[in-house]
């Protein structure tokens, strides 16, 4: 994708905060970003704890985690932005920025997510993770060829962005936040 003659990066996008204000991602220029679609009622929801630990460990070195609630996967985040924010704070002590609820797939997908998917496609679930085989079974039941497209497969898909705004790596939900730490450290 091009924007004039300049290649696009995540800094070319703006998103909505939970309070409805616009957040330009350019404001995070020079930071390492971890962008995650989240859900409050998912088998992966406990990853909020690991994400917060990553944020606390690396925020002083330049890491920012951006959470994007999404209700597209089995209706696992039906609450309002305020309810989601309160849930994350009370249950997991989340202090990293949580943005407004969005769609990550389909005709109403947020442009940021369309861009992220275009940069890093699906690379498969960790089948050693207890939920990996079940996700594969569910998604294969819906579309035998689901693994061949780059859309988001489930909650807690994570995109790692370098300090220049380039998408470096995609981690599927079966990759825990703890396993992402070495990749983050390389960019810091």
Buried (B, 14 or more C-beta within 10 A) or exposed (E): EEEEEEEBBBBBBEBBEBEEEEBEBEEBBEBBBBBBBBBBBBBBBBBBBBBBBBBEEBBEEBBBBBBBBBBBBEEBBEBEBEEBBEBBEEEBEBEBBBBBBBBBBEEEBBEBBBBBBEBBEBEEBBEEBEBBBEBBEBBEEEEEEBBEEBBBBBBBBBBBBBBEBBBBBBBBBBBBBEEBBEBBEEBE
